[in-house]
Structure formats: structure tokens, C-alpha cells
């Protein structure tokens, strides 16, 4: 759509202009206009909204899979589309222009095409996802608190070739643990800082706030208070 193209190409410059020329002094809005710093912390796992997420690489060979997620979006016609994806990378950014330290945690994901890669299974009344049908548009990032966790369950088959369609099963959030173990790994130095103990993020009951990664979650299932 034309509106989407204009947002992609002009919104950042438009927003900076509004902040710089309208006398806006709100620290959050000013920090967003200036953008994050040039370095980022990289996590292999992250706890938020009662979910424990692993990146796809970190989860390879592990007995449980924690890299599936879903984000609902609202279109201009108020229609809702669920985007299903796989978590590839976890980045924590810092807003250096703010007097008060503010961070923003992003999930970089591979998304399934919502048109060709998502369907409703009439037999089981479940949503099926084809992870090989990747969404072509380059919009990989979401805020960590936007995600709801999904487990992709394979259907049993007697055929030699595996069914590319898997069942998208919502995961019920658990109470956040008081401690989480973390294992360091070696990384190439490309503006990435060293790993630190896994942060514990608590949930509060409000919609997505760019100023604080301790935000609420986008509802995919009935609301659960921690």
C-alpha cells in the first residue's frame, strides 16, 4: 500500500523534524528521535511476559524448542493478521541521549508469509503454519514484549517426506523464575558487548511502551496476570 511505502521511507525523518522544531522536551520522545547507541548487547535467551525464549541457533539440539512466536497486527481496515515466526536474534539497545538510562529489547525474527504460509485446519480447528514459506518483506524486528510464544508441533506421518505444515500451539505463560542460568559463548566483535547474566523482565498490565522493555504483551490468548 502507498501509506506503508510512505511510512517506510519518510517516517524517521518526519519524526525527527517534529521533535526538533516543535520544542518537545519529553525525554522518551527525544531519545526515540535520536535513536539508539551504536553498540548492542546480544542474548541467546531472554525471559519476558512469563515466557523463556531461545534463539534458533541456541536451541539447536536442545530437548525443548523455545524459538516460536506470534504477533498480531491490525490493518488499516481494522482486520487482524497473526504473524508467526522463528526467533533468530535478541538485541538490547540503549538510548544514550536520555538523562535516565533507557533500554529497548528487540527480537529479530524470520516471519512466515501470512497469506501463503498460514491456514486453518478444519479437522482440528487449529492454525497450521508452513515455516518454509517466508514473508518476503524485510521487517524482521519487533519489541520483545510484543511477542507471545508458540510451539510448532509436527503432525505424525507414515510418509518418507515430512509434512511441511506444522501446528501452531499457543504456550501458556509461566511465573517468572527468580534466577536464570546463563552460559557464555564466543562472538566476533562487531559492536557487540560481552554477555551478562540473563535479565529477568517483569510484566505490567499495559500496552506496548517503547520506553520500557518491562511492558505488557500483545494479547493472543486470554490475559494472564503474573
GILIN-V151541 format. One record per backbone hydrogen bond with DSSP energy under -0.5 kcal/mol. NH is the residue of the N-H (numbers start at 0). CO is the residue of the C=O. E is the energy in kcal/mol with one decimal. If there is no record, write none. Layout:
nh = <NH;NH>
co = <CO;CO>
e = <E;E>
This chain:
nh = <4;5;6;7;8;9;10;10;13;14;15;16;17;18;19;20;21;23;29;30;31;32;33;34;36;39;40;41;42;45;46;47;47;50;52;52;53;54;55;58;59;61;65;68;69;70;72;74;74;77;80;82;82;83;84;85;86;87;88;89;90;91;92;92;94;95;97;103;105;105;106;107;107;108;108;109;110;111;112;116;118;120;121;124;125;127;127;128;129;130;130;132;133;134;138;141;143;145;146;147;149;150;151;152;152;154;165;166;167;168;168;169;170;173;189;192;200;200;201;205;211;212;214;215;215;217>
co = <0;1;2;3;4;5;5;6;9;10;11;12;13;14;15;16;17;18;25;26;27;28;29;30;93;190;91;192;89;52;198;45;50;47;45;50;65;43;86;54;56;58;63;84;147;82;80;72;78;74;72;70;80;81;68;109;66;107;107;42;105;40;90;103;101;93;94;92;90;103;141;88;105;106;139;85;108;83;132;112;127;125;119;120;120;118;125;165;116;128;163;129;131;110;136;106;104;142;143;69;67;168;149;150;166;164;128;152;126;150;166;167;148;49;187;39;46;198;199;203;208;102;212;205;206;144>
e = <-1.9;-2.2;-2.3;-2.4;-2.0;-2.7;-0.6;-1.4;-2.4;-2.8;-2.2;-2.1;-2.2;-2.1;-2.4;-1.7;-0.9;-0.9;-2.5;-2.3;-2.2;-1.7;-1.9;-1.7;-2.6;-1.9;-2.2;-0.5;-2.0;-2.0;-0.8;-0.5;-2.2;-2.3;-3.2;-0.6;-1.5;-2.2;-2.0;-2.0;-1.1;-2.0;-0.5;-1.8;-2.2;-2.3;-2.6;-0.5;-3.1;-1.9;-2.5;-2.7;-0.6;-0.6;-2.3;-2.1;-3.0;-3.0;-1.7;-0.8;-2.5;-2.7;-0.6;-3.2;-2.7;-1.0;-1.2;-2.7;-3.2;-0.5;-2.6;-3.0;-0.5;-0.6;-2.6;-2.3;-0.6;-3.0;-2.9;-2.5;-2.3;-3.9;-0.8;-1.9;-0.9;-3.3;-0.5;-3.0;-2.6;-0.7;-0.6;-1.7;-1.2;-3.1;-1.7;-1.6;-2.4;-1.8;-1.2;-1.8;-1.9;-2.9;-0.5;-0.8;-2.7;-0.6;-2.8;-3.1;-2.9;-2.9;-0.9;-0.6;-2.1;-2.6;-1.1;-1.7;-1.1;-0.6;-0.5;-1.7;-1.3;-0.5;-1.3;-0.7;-0.6;-0.7>
